Amino acid sequence: MHGAFADSSSWNGVVSRLLAKGYPVVAVANPLRGVQSDARSVAEALDSIHGPIILVGHSYGGNVITNAATGNANVKALVYVAGLAPDSGESAATLSGKFPGSTLGPTLAPPVLLAEGGKDLYIKQPDFHAQFAADTCLPHRRR
């Protein structure tokens, strides 16, 4: 499960390797509309999968898989890749602000208000590479 500021294609390299080894893989899109809404969407996708499931979540996606897995007997493991693994009552914002040194806040553009009342968050374009994609190899960078 991808985190914020990304889409499921960020897992393409991992998906390709797992498929090549014969593992069935589904990279579900995270709608990025709020933890509960996102978890419901992912849980619905999980209901269509028969057999054991291992969920992998990166960053905010960790928060989503934690909630999406609840009550699904097919989910056998949760894997967090630099993922948020909240305790009961903790939010992504709480976890992000819990530890000093976070650089995300100052790089965020003003939120875009959505018709249904939600908000879309974006990283300011000049800050995107350093904040979000500094470890990507050159062919994967967009300018």
N, CA, C and O atoms as CSV, one atom per row, in Angstrom:
chain,resi,resn,atom,element,x,y,z
A,1,MET,N,N,0.848,-1.167,0.000
A,1,MET,CA,C,0.000,0.000,0.000
A,1,MET,C,C,0.894,1.230,0.000
A,1,MET,O,O,1.694,1.442,0.911
A,2,HIS,N,N,0.736,2.031,-1.040
A,2,HIS,CA,C,1.523,3.258,-1.122
A,2,HIS,C,C,1.041,4.258,-0.083
A,2,HIS,O,O,-0.069,4.157,0.439
A,3,GLY,N,N,1.892,5.212,0.197
A,3,GLY,CA,C,1.548,6.264,1.136
A,3,GLY,C,C,1.042,7.501,0.418
A,3,GLY,O,O,0.668,7.457,-0.754
A,4,ALA,N,N,1.042,8.590,1.142
A,4,ALA,CA,C,0.614,9.871,0.580
A,4,ALA,C,C,1.614,10.328,-0.478
A,4,ALA,O,O,2.775,9.920,-0.472
A,5,PHE,N,N,1.146,11.172,-1.374
A,5,PHE,CA,C,1.975,11.771,-2.427
A,5,PHE,C,C,2.491,10.746,-3.431
A,5,PHE,O,O,3.465,11.014,-4.135
A,6,ALA,N,N,1.855,9.577,-3.510
A,6,ALA,CA,C,2.308,8.513,-4.415
A,6,ALA,C,C,1.089,7.790,-4.978
A,6,ALA,O,O,-0.049,8.124,-4.650
A,7,ASP,N,N,1.339,6.804,-5.823
A,7,ASP,CA,C,0.277,5.921,-6.291
A,7,ASP,C,C,0.824,4.501,-6.329
A,7,ASP,O,O,1.998,4.273,-6.038
A,8,SER,N,N,-0.018,3.560,-6.684
A,8,SER,CA,C,0.385,2.154,-6.608
A,8,SER,C,C,1.532,1.802,-7.545
A,8,SER,O,O,2.179,0.772,-7.356
A,9,SER,N,N,1.800,2.628,-8.547
A,9,SER,CA,C,2.928,2.342,-9.445
A,9,SER,C,C,4.271,2.439,-8.723
A,9,SER,O,O,5.284,1.957,-9.233
A,10,SER,N,N,4.287,3.051,-7.551
A,10,SER,CA,C,5.547,3.119,-6.801
A,10,SER,C,C,6.021,1.731,-6.370
A,10,SER,O,O,7.179,1.558,-5.990
A,11,TRP,N,N,5.136,0.756,-6.427
A,11,TRP,CA,C,5.496,-0.623,-6.087
A,11,TRP,C,C,5.858,-1.456,-7.317
A,11,TRP,O,O,6.102,-2.655,-7.180
A,12,ASN,N,N,5.901,-0.866,-8.509
A,12,ASN,CA,C,6.129,-1.636,-9.740
A,12,ASN,C,C,7.358,-2.534,-9.679
A,12,ASN,O,O,7.292,-3.690,-10.096
A,13,GLY,N,N,8.463,-2.034,-9.174
A,13,GLY,CA,C,9.685,-2.838,-9.101
A,13,GLY,C,C,9.514,-4.061,-8.218
A,13,GLY,O,O,9.945,-5.157,-8.577
A,14,VAL,N,N,8.887,-3.877,-7.062
A,14,VAL,CA,C,8.653,-4.990,-6.133
A,14,VAL,C,C,7.655,-5.973,-6.736
A,14,VAL,O,O,7.861,-7.185,-6.688
A,15,VAL,N,N,6.580,-5.445,-7.302
A,15,VAL,CA,C,5.557,-6.303,-7.910
A,15,VAL,C,C,6.171,-7.167,-9.005
A,15,VAL,O,O,5.901,-8.366,-9.067
A,16,SER,N,N,6.983,-6.582,-9.860
A,16,SER,CA,C,7.618,-7.337,-10.950
A,16,SER,C,C,8.473,-8.474,-10.417
A,16,SER,O,O,8.432,-9.588,-10.941
A,17,ARG,N,N,9.239,-8.198,-9.383
A,17,ARG,CA,C,10.108,-9.242,-8.810
A,17,ARG,C,C,9.293,-10.375,-8.189
A,17,ARG,O,O,9.619,-11.549,-8.364
A,18,LEU,N,N,8.240,-10.021,-7.467
A,18,LEU,CA,C,7.418,-11.055,-6.837
A,18,LEU,C,C,6.666,-11.887,-7.874
A,18,LEU,O,O,6.583,-13.108,-7.747
A,19,LEU,N,N,6.123,-11.236,-8.895
A,19,LEU,CA,C,5.435,-11.975,-9.959
A,19,LEU,C,C,6.394,-12.920,-10.673
A,19,LEU,O,O,6.018,-14.040,-11.019
A,20,ALA,N,N,7.623,-12.479,-10.895
A,20,ALA,CA,C,8.626,-13.317,-11.566
A,20,ALA,C,C,8.940,-14.567,-10.751
A,20,ALA,O,O,9.343,-15.590,-11.304
A,21,LYS,N,N,8.757,-14.480,-9.441
A,21,LYS,CA,C,8.996,-15.638,-8.572
A,21,LYS,C,C,7.729,-16.465,-8.350
A,21,LYS,O,O,7.735,-17.427,-7.582
A,22,GLY,N,N,6.640,-16.082,-9.028
A,22,GLY,CA,C,5.418,-16.871,-8.969
A,22,GLY,C,C,4.431,-16.481,-7.881
A,22,GLY,O,O,3.443,-17.184,-7.672
A,23,TYR,N,N,4.671,-15.389,-7.192
A,23,TYR,CA,C,3.740,-14.946,-6.153
A,23,TYR,C,C,2.615,-14.114,-6.771
A,23,TYR,O,O,2.874,-13.253,-7.612
A,24,PRO,N,N,1.381,-14.363,-6.365
A,24,PRO,CA,C,0.299,-13.488,-6.830
A,24,PRO,C,C,0.391,-12.154,-6.084
A,24,PRO,O,O,0.566,-12.132,-4.866
A,25,VAL,N,N,0.274,-11.066,-6.803
A,25,VAL,CA,C,0.430,-9.738,-6.203
A,25,VAL,C,C,-0.657,-8.808,-6.725
A,25,VAL,O,O,-0.997,-8.822,-7.908
A,26,VAL,N,N,-1.189,-8.009,-5.826
A,26,VAL,CA,C,-2.127,-6.953,-6.196
A,26,VAL,C,C,-1.638,-5.671,-5.536
A,26,VAL,O,O,-1.470,-5.624,-4.318
A,27,ALA,N,N,-1.411,-4.641,-6.325
A,27,ALA,CA,C,-1.037,-3.326,-5.791
A,27,ALA,C,C,-2.296,-2.463,-5.823
A,27,ALA,O,O,-2.620,-1.847,-6.838
A,28,VAL,N,N,-2.984,-2.431,-4.712
A,28,VAL,CA,C,-4.258,-1.720,-4.610
A,28,VAL,C,C,-4.002,-0.216,-4.523
A,28,VAL,O,O,-3.079,0.224,-3.838
A,29,ALA,N,N,-4.812,0.554,-5.211
A,29,ALA,CA,C,-4.702,2.013,-5.132
A,29,ALA,C,C,-5.268,2.510,-3.806
A,29,ALA,O,O,-6.341,2.087,-3.376
A,30,ASN,N,N,-4.545,3.393,-3.180
A,30,ASN,CA,C,-4.963,4.034,-1.945
A,30,ASN,C,C,-5.657,5.343,-2.341
A,30,ASN,O,O,-5.009,6.222,-2.908
A,31,PRO,N,N,-6.955,5.496,-2.057
A,31,PRO,CA,C,-7.667,6.695,-2.502
A,31,PRO,C,C,-7.176,8.002,-1.871
A,31,PRO,O,O,-7.392,9.078,-2.428
A,32,LEU,N,N,-6.525,7.913,-0.725
A,32,LEU,CA,C,-5.975,9.097,-0.045
A,32,LEU,C,C,-7.055,10.118,0.302
A,32,LEU,O,O,-6.924,11.304,0.000
A,33,ARG,N,N,-8.120,9.643,0.937
A,33,ARG,CA,C,-9.226,10.514,1.335
A,33,ARG,C,C,-9.464,10.511,2.842
A,33,ARG,O,O,-10.434,11.105,3.313
A,34,GLY,N,N,-8.606,9.861,3.591
A,34,GLY,CA,C,-8.764,9.756,5.040
A,34,GLY,C,C,-8.592,8.308,5.441
A,34,GLY,O,O,-8.967,7.401,4.698
A,35,VAL,N,N,-8.024,8.091,6.618
A,35,VAL,CA,C,-7.660,6.729,7.026
A,35,VAL,C,C,-8.850,5.778,6.987
A,35,VAL,O,O,-8.751,4.703,6.396
A,36,GLN,N,N,-9.963,6.144,7.595
A,36,GLN,CA,C,-11.098,5.219,7.659
A,36,GLN,C,C,-11.671,4.934,6.272
A,36,GLN,O,O,-11.958,3.784,5.938
A,37,SER,N,N,-11.832,5.967,5.481
A,37,SER,CA,C,-12.340,5.799,4.117
A,37,SER,C,C,-11.372,4.966,3.277
A,37,SER,O,O,-11.788,4.069,2.544
A,38,ASP,N,N,-10.091,5.267,3.389
A,38,ASP,CA,C,-9.082,4.520,2.630
A,38,ASP,C,C,-9.049,3.062,3.068
A,38,ASP,O,O,-8.950,2.163,2.233
A,39,ALA,N,N,-9.132,2.827,4.373
A,39,ALA,CA,C,-9.111,1.454,4.886
A,39,ALA,C,C,-10.326,0.668,4.402
A,39,ALA,O,O,-10.209,-0.510,4.064
A,40,ARG,N,N,-11.488,1.311,4.367
A,40,ARG,CA,C,-12.694,0.626,3.850
A,40,ARG,C,C,-12.513,0.242,2.387
A,40,ARG,O,O,-12.869,-0.865,1.981
A,41,SER,N,N,-11.967,1.145,1.608
A,41,SER,CA,C,-11.740,0.871,0.185
A,41,SER,C,C,-10.781,-0.304,0.002
A,41,SER,O,O,-11.021,-1.188,-0.821
A,42,VAL,N,N,-9.708,-0.308,0.764
A,42,VAL,CA,C,-8.728,-1.398,0.679
A,42,VAL,C,C,-9.342,-2.697,1.195
A,42,VAL,O,O,-9.121,-3.756,0.606
A,43,ALA,N,N,-10.106,-2.635,2.279
A,43,ALA,CA,C,-10.753,-3.837,2.823
A,43,ALA,C,C,-11.690,-4.459,1.793
A,43,ALA,O,O,-11.770,-5.683,1.688
A,44,GLU,N,N,-12.398,-3.627,1.034
A,44,GLU,CA,C,-13.272,-4.144,-0.029
A,44,GLU,C,C,-12.461,-4.878,-1.091
A,44,GLU,O,O,-12.887,-5.920,-1.588
A,45,ALA,N,N,-11.309,-4.345,-1.435
A,45,ALA,CA,C,-10.437,-5.024,-2.404
A,45,ALA,C,C,-9.934,-6.348,-1.830
A,45,ALA,O,O,-9.839,-7.343,-2.548
A,46,LEU,N,N,-9.616,-6.357,-0.549
A,46,LEU,CA,C,-9.124,-7.587,0.090
A,46,LEU,C,C,-10.186,-8.681,0.076
A,46,LEU,O,O,-9.863,-9.864,-0.030
A,47,ASP,N,N,-11.442,-8.288,0.182
A,47,ASP,CA,C,-12.530,-9.274,0.178
A,47,ASP,C,C,-12.593,-10.064,-1.124
A,47,ASP,O,O,-13.163,-11.154,-1.158
A,48,SER,N,N,-12.017,-9.531,-2.189
A,48,SER,CA,C,-12.039,-10.235,-3.478
A,48,SER,C,C,-10.855,-11.185,-3.643
A,48,SER,O,O,-10.760,-11.895,-4.644
A,49,ILE,N,N,-9.960,-11.198,-2.666
A,49,ILE,CA,C,-8.759,-12.038,-2.750
A,49,ILE,C,C,-8.979,-13.301,-1.928
A,49,ILE,O,O,-9.316,-13.235,-0.746
A,50,HIS,N,N,-8.787,-14.442,-2.562
A,50,HIS,CA,C,-8.960,-15.720,-1.876
A,50,HIS,C,C,-7.591,-16.260,-1.496
A,50,HIS,O,O,-6.662,-16.236,-2.302
A,51,GLY,N,N,-7.469,-16.739,-0.285
A,51,GLY,CA,C,-6.202,-17.277,0.188
A,51,GLY,C,C,-5.502,-16.305,1.116
A,51,GLY,O,O,-6.006,-15.218,1.398
A,52,PRO,N,N,-4.326,-16.716,1.588
A,52,PRO,CA,C,-3.603,-15.889,2.556
A,52,PRO,C,C,-3.127,-14.572,1.943
A,52,PRO,O,O,-2.741,-14.506,0.776
A,53,ILE,N,N,-3.167,-13.528,2.769
A,53,ILE,CA,C,-2.791,-12.181,2.332
A,53,ILE,C,C,-1.705,-11.639,3.251
A,53,ILE,O,O,-1.799,-11.739,4.475
A,54,ILE,N,N,-0.683,-11.069,2.648
A,54,ILE,CA,C,0.323,-10.303,3.384
A,54,ILE,C,C,0.205,-8.870,2.882
A,54,ILE,O,O,0.378,-8.604,1.692
A,55,LEU,N,N,-0.087,-7.959,3.788
A,55,LEU,CA,C,-0.212,-6.551,3.420
A,55,LEU,C,C,1.092,-5.829,3.716
A,55,LEU,O,O,1.705,-6.028,4.764
A,56,VAL,N,N,1.503,-4.992,2.780
A,56,VAL,CA,C,2.718,-4.193,2.944
A,56,VAL,C,C,2.318,-2.734,2.807
A,56,VAL,O,O,1.646,-2.352,1.849
A,57,GLY,N,N,2.735,-1.922,3.767
A,57,GLY,CA,C,2.390,-0.510,3.717
A,57,GLY,C,C,3.601,0.377,3.895
A,57,GLY,O,O,4.432,0.151,4.774
A,58,HIS,N,N,3.691,1.392,3.048
A,58,HIS,CA,C,4.766,2.381,3.158
A,58,HIS,C,C,4.184,3.688,3.689
A,58,HIS,O,O,3.135,4.140,3.229
A,59,SER,N,N,4.863,4.286,4.650
A,59,SER,CA,C,4.498,5.591,5.188
A,59,SER,C,C,3.034,5.578,5.634
A,59,SER,O,O,2.640,4.722,6.426
A,60,TYR,N,N,2.234,6.508,5.141
A,60,TYR,CA,C,0.809,6.576,5.490
A,60,TYR,C,C,0.090,5.264,5.159
A,60,TYR,O,O,-0.897,4.924,5.813
A,61,GLY,N,N,0.564,4.530,4.165
A,61,GLY,CA,C,-0.030,3.245,3.813
A,61,GLY,C,C,-0.003,2.255,4.964
A,61,GLY,O,O,-0.853,1.367,5.036
A,62,GLY,N,N,0.967,2.395,5.871
A,62,GLY,CA,C,1.003,1.548,7.063
A,62,GLY,C,C,-0.225,1.754,7.926
A,62,GLY,O,O,-0.798,0.796,8.445
A,63,ASN,N,N,-0.624,2.997,8.077
A,63,ASN,CA,C,-1.825,3.327,8.834
A,63,ASN,C,C,-3.049,2.693,8.177
A,63,ASN,O,O,-3.928,2.172,8.864
A,64,VAL,N,N,-3.102,2.737,6.861
A,64,VAL,CA,C,-4.240,2.192,6.118
A,64,VAL,C,C,-4.306,0.672,6.259
A,64,VAL,O,O,-5.380,0.131,6.523
A,65,ILE,N,N,-3.179,-0.031,6.089
A,65,ILE,CA,C,-3.231,-1.500,6.177
A,65,ILE,C,C,-3.574,-1.964,7.584
A,65,ILE,O,O,-4.227,-2.994,7.757
A,66,THR,N,N,-3.138,-1.210,8.595
A,66,THR,CA,C,-3.477,-1.556,9.977
A,66,THR,C,C,-4.989,-1.638,10.133
A,66,THR,O,O,-5.508,-2.577,10.736
A,67,ASN,N,N,-5.685,-0.658,9.593
A,67,ASN,CA,C,-7.141,-0.608,9.708
A,67,ASN,C,C,-7.841,-1.539,8.726
A,67,ASN,O,O,-8.856,-2.145,9.069
A,68,ALA,N,N,-7.318,-1.662,7.519
A,68,ALA,CA,C,-7.955,-2.502,6.499
A,68,ALA,C,C,-7.917,-3.981,6.876
A,68,ALA,O,O,-8.807,-4.740,6.490
A,69,ALA,N,N,-6.914,-4.391,7.614
A,69,ALA,CA,C,-6.746,-5.802,7.969
A,69,ALA,C,C,-7.711,-6.263,9.054
A,69,ALA,O,O,-7.963,-7.459,9.192
A,70,THR,N,N,-8.243,-5.338,9.811
A,70,THR,CA,C,-9.098,-5.675,10.949
A,70,THR,C,C,-10.268,-6.552,10.517
A,70,THR,O,O,-11.057,-6.182,9.647
A,71,GLY,N,N,-10.362,-7.714,11.140
A,71,GLY,CA,C,-11.477,-8.615,10.890
A,71,GLY,C,C,-11.340,-9.510,9.673
A,71,GLY,O,O,-12.233,-10.313,9.406
A,72,ASN,N,N,-10.253,-9.398,8.929
A,72,ASN,CA,C,-10.072,-10.235,7.739
A,72,ASN,C,C,-9.180,-11.422,8.106
A,72,ASN,O,O,-7.974,-11.267,8.301
A,73,ALA,N,N,-9.782,-12.598,8.198
A,73,ALA,CA,C,-9.048,-13.798,8.614
A,73,ALA,C,C,-7.982,-14.217,7.611
A,73,ALA,O,O,-7.062,-14.953,7.970
A,74,ASN,N,N,-8.082,-13.767,6.364
A,74,ASN,CA,C,-7.073,-14.124,5.364
A,74,ASN,C,C,-5.778,-13.333,5.512
A,74,ASN,O,O,-4.747,-13.729,4.968
A,75,VAL,N,N,-5.818,-12.225,6.240
A,75,VAL,CA,C,-4.606,-11.422,6.437
A,75,VAL,C,C,-3.729,-12.132,7.463
A,75,VAL,O,O,-4.099,-12.278,8.628
A,76,LYS,N,N,-2.561,-12.569,7.002
A,76,LYS,CA,C,-1.647,-13.343,7.845
A,76,LYS,C,C,-0.503,-12.513,8.407
A,76,LYS,O,O,0.095,-12.884,9.417
A,77,ALA,N,N,-0.192,-11.385,7.758
A,77,ALA,CA,C,0.920,-10.553,8.237
A,77,ALA,C,C,0.771,-9.133,7.713
A,77,ALA,O,O,0.198,-8.894,6.650
A,78,LEU,N,N,1.300,-8.208,8.487
A,78,LEU,CA,C,1.414,-6.811,8.079
A,78,LEU,C,C,2.893,-6.469,8.056
A,78,LEU,O,O,3.619,-6.751,9.008
A,79,VAL,N,N,3.334,-5.861,6.966
A,79,VAL,CA,C,4.735,-5.463,6.819
A,79,VAL,C,C,4.764,-3.945,6.653
A,79,VAL,O,O,4.077,-3.387,5.798
A,80,TYR,N,N,5.568,-3.292,7.483
A,80,TYR,CA,C,5.663,-1.833,7.447
A,80,TYR,C,C,7.018,-1.441,6.869
A,80,TYR,O,O,8.060,-1.781,7.431
A,81,VAL,N,N,7.003,-0.726,5.743
A,81,VAL,CA,C,8.222,-0.222,5.108
A,81,VAL,C,C,8.261,1.274,5.401
A,81,VAL,O,O,7.612,2.073,4.727
A,82,ALA,N,N,9.041,1.635,6.429
A,82,ALA,CA,C,9.029,3.025,6.899
A,82,ALA,C,C,7.581,3.477,7.036
A,82,ALA,O,O,7.226,4.599,6.674
A,83,GLY,N,N,6.756,2.586,7.564
A,83,GLY,CA,C,5.321,2.824,7.624
A,83,GLY,C,C,4.855,3.286,8.983
A,83,GLY,O,O,5.478,2.996,10.004
A,84,LEU,N,N,3.760,4.003,8.986
A,84,LEU,CA,C,3.133,4.430,10.219
A,84,LEU,C,C,2.359,3.256,10.796
A,84,LEU,O,O,1.504,2.672,10.129
A,85,ALA,N,N,2.664,2.919,12.033
A,85,ALA,CA,C,1.978,1.838,12.726
A,85,ALA,C,C,1.384,2.422,14.005
A,85,ALA,O,O,1.969,2.297,15.081
A,86,PRO,N,N,0.227,3.055,13.886
A,86,PRO,CA,C,-0.328,3.798,15.011
A,86,PRO,C,C,-0.880,2.911,16.115
A,86,PRO,O,O,-1.408,1.826,15.870
A,87,ASP,N,N,-0.742,3.407,17.332
A,87,ASP,CA,C,-1.442,2.803,18.454
A,87,ASP,C,C,-2.885,3.288,18.409
A,87,ASP,O,O,-3.210,4.215,17.668
A,88,SER,N,N,-3.732,2.672,19.187
A,88,SER,CA,C,-5.123,3.091,19.248
A,88,SER,C,C,-5.194,4.573,19.618
A,88,SER,O,O,-4.575,5.013,20.588
A,89,GLY,N,N,-5.946,5.325,18.842
A,89,GLY,CA,C,-6.106,6.751,19.111
A,89,GLY,C,C,-5.070,7.647,18.467
A,89,GLY,O,O,-5.213,8.869,18.500
A,90,GLU,N,N,-4.022,7.069,17.878
A,90,GLU,CA,C,-3.008,7.883,17.207
A,90,GLU,C,C,-3.392,8.085,15.744
A,90,GLU,O,O,-3.997,7.214,15.121
A,91,SER,N,N,-3.033,9.234,15.216
A,91,SER,CA,C,-3.291,9.536,13.810
A,91,SER,C,C,-1.965,9.681,13.076
A,91,SER,O,O,-0.900,9.719,13.691
A,92,ALA,N,N,-2.048,9.761,11.751
A,92,ALA,CA,C,-0.844,9.984,10.949
A,92,ALA,C,C,-0.189,11.301,11.346
A,92,ALA,O,O,1.034,11.382,11.457
A,93,ALA,N,N,-1.001,12.330,11.561
A,93,ALA,CA,C,-0.453,13.635,11.952
A,93,ALA,C,C,0.220,13.556,13.318
A,93,ALA,O,O,1.279,14.149,13.523
A,94,THR,N,N,-0.391,12.826,14.254
A,94,THR,CA,C,0.195,12.664,15.583
A,94,THR,C,C,1.550,11.984,15.477
A,94,THR,O,O,2.523,12.428,16.088
A,95,LEU,N,N,1.614,10.913,14.705
A,95,LEU,CA,C,2.875,10.185,14.561
A,95,LEU,C,C,3.930,11.016,13.847
A,95,LEU,O,O,5.099,11.011,14.235
A,96,SER,N,N,3.523,11.726,12.809
A,96,SER,CA,C,4.484,12.530,12.048
A,96,SER,C,C,5.082,13.642,12.896
A,96,SER,O,O,6.254,13.984,12.737
A,97,GLY,N,N,4.287,14.206,13.794
A,97,GLY,CA,C,4.773,15.289,14.632
A,97,GLY,C,C,5.394,14.840,15.934
A,97,GLY,O,O,5.886,15.666,16.703
A,98,LYS,N,N,5.381,13.544,16.197
A,98,LYS,CA,C,5.838,13.006,17.480
A,98,LYS,C,C,7.353,13.053,17.636
A,98,LYS,O,O,7.864,13.141,18.753
A,99,PHE,N,N,8.051,12.997,16.543
A,99,PHE,CA,C,9.503,12.911,16.608
A,99,PHE,C,C,10.125,14.155,15.992
A,99,PHE,O,O,9.735,14.570,14.901
A,100,PRO,N,N,11.089,14.752,16.684
A,100,PRO,CA,C,11.713,15.962,16.145
A,100,PRO,C,C,12.482,15.666,14.859
A,100,PRO,O,O,12.956,14.551,14.639
A,101,GLY,N,N,12.593,16.685,14.024
A,101,GLY,CA,C,13.380,16.530,12.806
A,101,GLY,C,C,12.574,16.281,11.557
A,101,GLY,O,O,13.142,16.216,10.467
A,102,SER,N,N,11.257,16.138,11.680
A,102,SER,CA,C,10.445,15.937,10.482
A,102,SER,C,C,10.554,17.164,9.593
A,102,SER,O,O,10.467,18.297,10.066
A,103,THR,N,N,10.742,16.929,8.314
A,103,THR,CA,C,10.889,18.038,7.367
A,103,THR,C,C,9.670,18.195,6.463
A,103,THR,O,O,9.675,19.048,5.575
A,104,LEU,N,N,8.639,17.402,6.666
A,104,LEU,CA,C,7.488,17.442,5.766
A,104,LEU,C,C,6.689,18.739,5.874
A,104,LEU,O,O,6.388,19.360,4.855
A,105,GLY,N,N,6.348,19.151,7.071
A,105,GLY,CA,C,5.472,20.311,7.276
A,105,GLY,C,C,5.831,21.531,6.445
A,105,GLY,O,O,4.971,22.059,5.740
A,106,PRO,N,N,7.081,21.998,6.504
A,106,PRO,CA,C,7.438,23.204,5.749
A,106,PRO,C,C,7.397,23.029,4.230
A,106,PRO,O,O,7.385,24.020,3.499
A,107,THR,N,N,7.376,21.792,3.746
A,107,THR,CA,C,7.373,21.578,2.294
A,107,THR,C,C,5.967,21.469,1.713
A,107,THR,O,O,5.808,21.386,0.495
A,108,LEU,N,N,4.949,21.467,2.565
A,108,LEU,CA,C,3.579,21.313,2.079
A,108,LEU,C,C,3.033,22.615,1.506
A,108,LEU,O,O,3.198,23.689,2.086
A,109,ALA,N,N,2.387,22.495,0.368
A,109,ALA,CA,C,1.677,23.626,-0.236
A,109,ALA,C,C,0.368,23.820,0.530
A,109,ALA,O,O,-0.058,22.915,1.248
A,110,PRO,N,N,-0.273,24.974,0.392
A,110,PRO,CA,C,-1.589,25.133,1.024
A,110,PRO,C,C,-2.535,24.039,0.526
A,110,PRO,O,O,-2.538,23.724,-0.664
A,111,PRO,N,N,-3.337,23.455,1.421
A,111,PRO,CA,C,-4.226,22.373,1.003
A,111,PRO,C,C,-5.257,22.848,-0.017
A,111,PRO,O,O,-5.685,24.002,-0.008
A,112,VAL,N,N,-5.639,21.931,-0.888
A,112,VAL,CA,C,-6.692,22.189,-1.866
A,112,VAL,C,C,-7.985,21.638,-1.277
A,112,VAL,O,O,-8.073,20.452,-0.958
A,113,LEU,N,N,-8.983,22.500,-1.135
A,113,LEU,CA,C,-10.259,22.074,-0.565
A,113,LEU,C,C,-11.072,21.339,-1.619
A,113,LEU,O,O,-11.184,21.790,-2.759
A,114,LEU,N,N,-11.638,20.202,-1.228
A,114,LEU,CA,C,-12.421,19.370,-2.141
A,114,LEU,C,C,-13.911,19.615,-1.941
A,114,LEU,O,O,-14.334,20.054,-0.871
A,115,ALA,N,N,-14.693,19.336,-2.953
A,115,ALA,CA,C,-16.135,19.587,-2.922
A,115,ALA,C,C,-16.822,18.865,-1.769
A,115,ALA,O,O,-17.749,19.408,-1.167
A,116,GLU,N,N,-16.379,17.643,-1.451
A,116,GLU,CA,C,-17.037,16.880,-0.387
A,116,GLU,C,C,-16.552,17.277,1.002
A,116,GLU,O,O,-16.945,16.664,1.995
A,117,GLY,N,N,-15.695,18.308,1.080
A,117,GLY,CA,C,-15.257,18.809,2.379
A,117,GLY,C,C,-13.870,18.376,2.790
A,117,GLY,O,O,-13.333,18.892,3.770
A,118,GLY,N,N,-13.276,17.447,2.073
A,118,GLY,CA,C,-11.926,17.002,2.403
A,118,GLY,C,C,-10.874,17.950,1.855
A,118,GLY,O,O,-11.187,19.007,1.309
A,119,LYS,N,N,-9.630,17.550,2.013
A,119,LYS,CA,C,-8.508,18.349,1.520
A,119,LYS,C,C,-7.515,17.443,0.812
A,119,LYS,O,O,-7.313,16.295,1.210
A,120,ASP,N,N,-6.906,17.960,-0.225
A,120,ASP,CA,C,-5.773,17.296,-0.863
A,120,ASP,C,C,-4.518,18.028,-0.424
A,120,ASP,O,O,-4.467,19.258,-0.432
A,121,LEU,N,N,-3.512,17.266,-0.044
A,121,LEU,CA,C,-2.234,17.855,0.340
A,121,LEU,C,C,-1.217,17.603,-0.756
A,121,LEU,O,O,-1.221,16.548,-1.391
A,122,TYR,N,N,-0.357,18.564,-0.971
A,122,TYR,CA,C,0.687,18.468,-1.986
A,122,TYR,C,C,1.990,19.000,-1.426
A,122,TYR,O,O,2.003,19.893,-0.579
A,123,ILE,N,N,3.077,18.441,-1.907
A,123,ILE,CA,C,4.399,18.977,-1.595
A,123,ILE,C,C,4.695,20.055,-2.633
A,123,ILE,O,O,4.439,19.865,-3.822
A,124,LYS,N,N,5.235,21.183,-2.184
A,124,LYS,CA,C,5.587,22.260,-3.114
A,124,LYS,C,C,6.542,21.708,-4.169
A,124,LYS,O,O,7.487,20.986,-3.850
A,125,GLN,N,N,6.284,22.054,-5.422
A,125,GLN,CA,C,7.064,21.519,-6.540
A,125,GLN,C,C,8.575,21.664,-6.349
A,125,GLN,O,O,9.295,20.688,-6.560
A,126,PRO,N,N,9.093,22.841,-5.959
A,126,PRO,CA,C,10.551,22.963,-5.816
A,126,PRO,C,C,11.133,22.062,-4.719
A,126,PRO,O,O,12.320,21.738,-4.745
A,127,ASP,N,N,10.296,21.661,-3.760
A,127,ASP,CA,C,10.760,20.835,-2.638
A,127,ASP,C,C,10.542,19.346,-2.855
A,127,ASP,O,O,11.027,18.528,-2.073
A,128,PHE,N,N,9.809,18.984,-3.920
A,128,PHE,CA,C,9.374,17.597,-4.079
A,128,PHE,C,C,10.535,16.607,-4.129
A,128,PHE,O,O,10.533,15.622,-3.391
A,129,HIS,N,N,11.510,16.848,-4.974
A,129,HIS,CA,C,12.592,15.875,-5.119
A,129,HIS,C,C,13.318,15.651,-3.797
A,129,HIS,O,O,13.487,14.508,-3.373
A,130,ALA,N,N,13.743,16.714,-3.149
A,130,ALA,CA,C,14.498,16.571,-1.896
A,130,ALA,C,C,13.643,15.937,-0.802
A,130,ALA,O,O,14.145,15.127,-0.022
A,131,GLN,N,N,12.364,16.291,-0.733
A,131,GLN,CA,C,11.500,15.794,0.336
A,131,GLN,C,C,11.030,14.366,0.098
A,131,GLN,O,O,10.961,13.569,1.034
A,132,PHE,N,N,10.706,14.040,-1.150
A,132,PHE,CA,C,9.997,12.793,-1.399
A,132,PHE,C,C,10.750,11.780,-2.241
A,132,PHE,O,O,10.544,10.577,-2.081
A,133,ALA,N,N,11.614,12.236,-3.129
A,133,ALA,CA,C,12.207,11.311,-4.096
A,133,ALA,C,C,13.725,11.396,-4.171
A,133,ALA,O,O,14.311,11.055,-5.198
A,134,ALA,N,N,14.364,11.844,-3.104
A,134,ALA,CA,C,15.818,12.041,-3.135
A,134,ALA,C,C,16.589,10.748,-3.384
A,134,ALA,O,O,17.715,10.780,-3.882
A,135,ASP,N,N,15.991,9.620,-3.042
A,135,ASP,CA,C,16.703,8.348,-3.207
A,135,ASP,C,C,16.361,7.635,-4.511
A,135,ASP,O,O,16.781,6.495,-4.710
A,136,THR,N,N,15.615,8.272,-5.397
A,136,THR,CA,C,15.277,7.622,-6.662
A,136,THR,C,C,16.415,7.772,-7.657
A,136,THR,O,O,17.145,8.763,-7.646
A,137,CYS,N,N,16.553,6.776,-8.512
A,137,CYS,CA,C,17.592,6.857,-9.531
A,137,CYS,C,C,17.126,7.788,-10.648
A,137,CYS,O,O,15.926,7.982,-10.841
A,138,LEU,N,N,18.052,8.345,-11.361
A,138,LEU,CA,C,17.775,9.394,-12.340
A,138,LEU,C,C,16.664,9.059,-13.341
A,138,LEU,O,O,15.822,9.922,-13.589
A,139,PRO,N,N,16.612,7.847,-13.935
A,139,PRO,CA,C,15.555,7.591,-14.927
A,139,PRO,C,C,14.134,7.690,-14.360
A,139,PRO,O,O,13.183,7.874,-15.119
A,140,HIS,N,N,13.979,7.571,-13.038
A,140,HIS,CA,C,12.646,7.607,-12.444
A,140,HIS,C,C,12.235,8.999,-11.995
A,140,HIS,O,O,11.093,9.192,-11.578
A,141,ARG,N,N,13.114,9.955,-12.069
A,141,ARG,CA,C,12.798,11.312,-11.631
A,141,ARG,C,C,12.052,12.054,-12.722
A,141,ARG,O,O,12.340,11.900,-13.909
A,142,ARG,N,N,11.104,12.849,-12.308
A,142,ARG,CA,C,10.392,13.736,-13.237
A,142,ARG,C,C,10.705,15.155,-12.833
A,142,ARG,O,O,10.780,15.477,-11.647
A,143,ARG,N,N,10.886,15.990,-13.818
A,143,ARG,CA,C,11.188,17.398,-13.512
A,143,ARG,C,C,10.098,18.283,-14.008
A,143,ARG,O,O,10.170,19.501,-13.844
